[in-house]
Amino acid sequence: MSEEAPYLPPTAAREPTAWVGAVVFAGVMLLLTGGFQAIEGFVALFKDDYYVTTRNGLVLTLDYTSWGWTHLLLGTLAVLTGIGVFLGQMWARVVGIIVAVLSAFANMLFLPAYPVWCTIVIATDVLVIYALAVHGREVRGYR
């Protein structure tokens, strides 16, 4: 007799794998990135001369007040979504992917003003998208 894996019907609960750590990482990174985005937004709102490039050097010619509000709103949404990811909510996975895509896009447009930081945030957003899209459902069984 060969030892085969037990058959699990489609409705049976499966044990979470080690990839649940990737989803927890995504939740933590949503919280951290959201906090940093909010700080970046406050800096753009209150200290226009902090960034090295002029507003004409940006991909979109918006003033720093507009960029500040964009980063502040994205940051707040990311923090709330990170909390939802920890609770294993499906809406948080979907919103987390959308927020990460928007965050990567906003940072790609903001790249001339703050290149190193924006590159780090874009790379983190890609990891968050992967973790939530591929392994997001495992947190639900982990709670």
Secondary structure, DSSP 4 states (H G I P E B T S, - for coil): ----PPP--TTSPPPP-TTHHHHHHHHHHHHHHHHHHHHHHHHHHH-GGGSSS-GGGSSS---HHHHHHHHHHHHHHHHHHHHHHHTT-HHHHHHHHHHHHHHHHHHHHTTTTSHHHHHHHHHHHHHHHHHHHHHTTHHHHH-
